[in-house]
Amino acid sequence: MNKKTQRLKLKTIHIVIAILIIICIVLILIFKPYYKVENRIKKLSTSYSNTSDKPLGWLRVQGTNIDFPIFYYNDVDNIGDPSYDLGWNFEDNRKLVNRTVLLSHNMKNVSSKPLIADKNHGRFEQLMSFIYYDFVKNNKYIEYTTNGKNYLFKIYAISLQYEDDVNLYNIDKKDKKEYIKNAIDNSYFDFDVDVSSDDKLLTLVTCTRFYGDSDYSFVVDARQVRKLEIRNNYKVTEKSNYKKIKKILNGDDKNE
């Protein structure tokens, strides 16, 4: 084998190695989890500082400081005390059901221009960050730990709803299809994630005075990440009904 052939062979090997490295990097970027699950199982085995009761679960919301226990409303004295950094469920569910509904206070972030992830806010006050499209684009996952397991959920709908219309309880499987449709129809954003009646659902609810009164609730709907589903930063776009929200956020229109 002459020197020219050796150089050509060596160059080919280098090119092949470079291509393989590029392929590996691309695969890592594609399949690297966008959201890293943090184990909260141990936190469920201990009592919370404000109460002797054991929590139903533990909630963590991407992009926020929402990382605290969830209790059964009827089991904890003064659970409505706004000084408690915790959330609650009106049903004693210690495992995933068709639709798990979690609530907490929003005492300080109730204006028509909510602050984004303010470090001084607790409870569900930072949940209002999801009214902003730029925030939603990079924060789409919710983690809920219960029954000795860490479950991950993908957000598929975000809306403001008249509080009397918000269902705060689990629903039958036969009603899930209609609920999902209504949640997507009411959502201000179109999420590139399919949802079916076979999925376990998670709903976060808090109060707001976004429209200047307390008759509305802020609602974030998510569905469980499916087995072998990639945890990616899936696409989200603004819907036409978000125009009114943007006007209010910009101070152009404070009337509903």
C-alpha positions in Angstrom: 0.0 0.0 0.0 1.6 3.3 -1.1 1.6 6.5 1.0 -1.2 8.1 -1.1 -3.5 5.2 -0.5 -2.6 5.2 3.2 -3.4 9.0 3.5 -6.7 8.4 1.6 -7.7 5.6 3.9 -6.7 7.6 7.0 -8.8 10.6 5.8 -11.8 8.3 5.2 -11.5 6.9 8.7 -11.4 10.4 10.1 -14.4 11.5 8.1 -16.4 8.4 9.3 -15.4 9.1 12.9 -16.5 12.7 12.6 -19.8 11.7 11.1 -20.4 9.2 13.9 -19.6 11.8 16.5 -22.1 14.2 14.9 -24.8 11.5 14.8 -24.2 10.7 18.5 -24.5 14.4 19.5 -27.7 14.8 17.5 -29.2 11.7 19.1 -28.2 12.9 22.6 -29.9 16.3 21.9 -33.0 14.6 20.6 -33.5 12.0 23.3 -32.1 13.9 26.3 -35.0 14.5 28.6 -36.2 18.1 28.5 -37.5 17.8 32.0 -35.6 15.9 34.7 -37.8 14.2 37.3 -36.7 14.8 40.9 -37.6 12.1 43.4 -40.1 13.4 46.0 -41.1 10.0 47.4 -39.0 10.4 50.7 -40.8 13.7 51.4 -44.1 11.8 51.5 -42.9 9.6 54.3 -42.5 12.4 56.8 -45.0 14.9 58.3 -45.1 18.4 57.0 -43.9 21.1 59.4 -47.4 22.7 59.8 -49.3 19.5 60.5 -49.0 16.0 61.9 -50.9 14.6 58.9 -49.3 12.8 56.1 -49.7 14.4 52.7 -51.6 12.9 49.8 -48.8 13.7 47.4 -46.1 16.2 46.4 -46.4 18.7 43.6 -43.6 20.3 41.5 -44.2 22.6 38.6 -41.5 23.4 36.0 -40.2 27.0 36.0 -41.7 27.9 39.4 -41.0 27.4 43.1 -44.1 25.3 43.4 -42.5 22.3 45.1 -44.6 21.4 48.2 -47.0 18.8 49.7 -50.7 18.3 48.9 -53.2 17.4 51.6 -56.7 16.2 51.9 -58.7 19.3 52.7 -60.8 17.7 55.5 -57.9 16.2 57.3 -55.8 19.3 58.1 -56.9 22.0 60.4 -56.8 25.5 59.0 -55.6 24.2 55.6 -56.9 27.5 54.1 -54.4 29.5 56.2 -52.5 31.4 53.5 -49.3 31.2 55.6 -49.2 27.4 54.8 -47.0 26.7 51.7 -49.1 23.7 50.6 -51.9 22.6 48.3 -54.9 20.5 48.7 -57.4 18.1 47.1 -61.1 18.0 48.1 -61.0 14.2 47.7 -58.9 11.7 49.7 -57.1 10.3 46.7 -53.7 8.7 47.5 -53.2 7.4 44.0 -53.9 8.7 40.5 -57.5 8.8 39.4 -59.1 9.8 36.1 -58.6 13.5 36.9 -56.7 14.7 40.0 -57.5 18.3 40.9 -55.0 20.3 43.1 -55.6 23.7 44.6 -53.6 26.3 46.5 -53.7 30.0 47.3 -52.8 33.0 45.2 -52.8 35.9 47.6 -50.3 38.3 46.2 -50.2 37.8 42.4 -53.8 38.7 41.5 -53.4 41.8 39.3 -54.1 42.1 35.6 -50.4 42.0 35.0 -49.1 39.1 37.2 -45.4 38.9 38.1 -43.4 36.0 36.6 -41.8 33.6 39.0 -41.3 36.2 41.7 -39.1 34.6 44.4 -41.2 36.3 47.1 -44.3 34.4 46.1 -45.3 31.0 47.5 -48.2 28.6 47.2 -49.8 28.9 43.7 -48.9 32.5 43.2 -46.2 31.6 40.6 -48.7 29.5 38.7 -49.9 32.8 37.2 -46.6 32.9 35.2 -48.4 30.6 32.8 -50.5 33.4 31.5 -47.5 34.6 29.5 -46.8 32.9 26.2 -43.0 33.4 26.5 -43.1 31.6 29.9 -45.2 28.7 28.6 -42.9 28.1 25.6 -40.2 26.9 27.9 -42.2 25.4 30.9 -44.7 22.6 30.1 -44.2 19.9 32.6 -45.7 19.1 36.0 -44.5 16.4 38.4 -46.8 14.8 41.0 -45.6 12.2 43.4 -48.2 9.9 45.1 -48.6 6.3 46.0 -44.9 5.8 46.2 -44.3 6.9 42.5 -43.2 10.0 40.7 -45.6 10.8 37.8 -44.9 13.3 35.1 -47.6 15.3 33.2 -47.6 17.4 30.0 -49.6 20.7 30.0 -52.2 20.7 27.2 -54.5 23.6 28.2 -54.4 26.9 30.1 -57.4 29.1 30.7 -59.2 31.6 32.9 -62.7 30.2 33.8 -65.7 31.5 35.7 -65.2 29.9 39.1 -68.7 28.4 39.3 -67.9 26.4 36.1 -64.7 24.8 37.4 -65.2 21.2 38.4 -63.0 20.6 41.4 -63.5 16.8 41.6 -62.5 13.6 39.8 -64.7 12.7 36.8 -65.8 9.4 35.3 -63.9 8.0 32.4 -67.0 8.5 30.2 -66.9 12.2 30.9 -63.2 12.7 30.2 -63.6 13.1 26.5 -65.9 16.0 26.9 -63.8 17.6 29.6 -60.7 17.4 27.4 -62.5 19.0 24.5 -63.8 21.8 26.6 -60.3 22.4 28.2 -58.7 22.6 24.8 -61.4 24.8 23.4 -61.1 27.2 26.3 -57.3 27.2 26.3 -55.4 30.4 25.3 -52.6 28.2 23.7 -52.6 25.4 21.3 -50.2 22.7 22.6 -48.8 20.1 20.2 -49.7 17.2 22.4 -52.6 14.7 21.9 -54.9 13.9 24.8 -57.3 10.9 25.0 -59.8 9.6 27.5 -57.3 6.9 28.4 -54.9 9.4 29.8 -54.7 10.3 33.5 -55.4 14.0 33.9 -54.1 16.6 36.3 -55.7 20.0 36.9 -54.2 22.9 38.9 -56.6 25.6 40.1 -56.0 28.9 41.9 -57.9 32.2 42.4 -57.1 35.4 40.4 -58.4 38.9 40.0 -57.1 39.2 36.5 -60.4 40.7 35.3 -60.6 42.9 38.3 -62.9 40.7 40.4 -62.6 37.3 42.2 -65.2 35.5 40.1 -62.6 33.7 38.0 -60.1 30.9 38.5 -56.8 30.2 36.7 -56.7 26.7 35.4 -53.8 24.6 34.1 -54.6 21.2 32.6 -52.1 18.4 32.0 -52.1 14.8 31.0 -49.7 12.0 32.2 -46.6 11.3 30.1 -47.1 8.0 28.4 -44.8 5.0 28.6 -41.7 5.5 26.4 -42.9 9.0 25.4 -40.0 11.5 24.8 -39.9 14.4 27.3 -39.3 17.1 24.8 -40.1 20.8 24.6 -43.1 20.4 22.4 -44.5 23.2 20.3 -47.1 25.7 21.6 -48.7 28.6 19.7 -51.1 31.4 20.7 -54.8 31.0 19.9 -57.1 33.8 18.7 -58.7 34.1 22.2 -55.4 35.0 23.6 -55.5 38.4 21.9 -57.8 39.8 24.6 -55.5 38.5 27.3 -52.5 40.2 25.7 -54.4 43.5 25.6 -55.1 43.3 29.3 -51.5 42.3 30.0 -50.4 45.3 28.0 -52.8 47.6 29.9 -54.9 48.3 26.8 -58.1 46.7 27.9 -59.0 45.9 31.5 -62.6 45.0 30.8 -63.6 41.5 30.0 
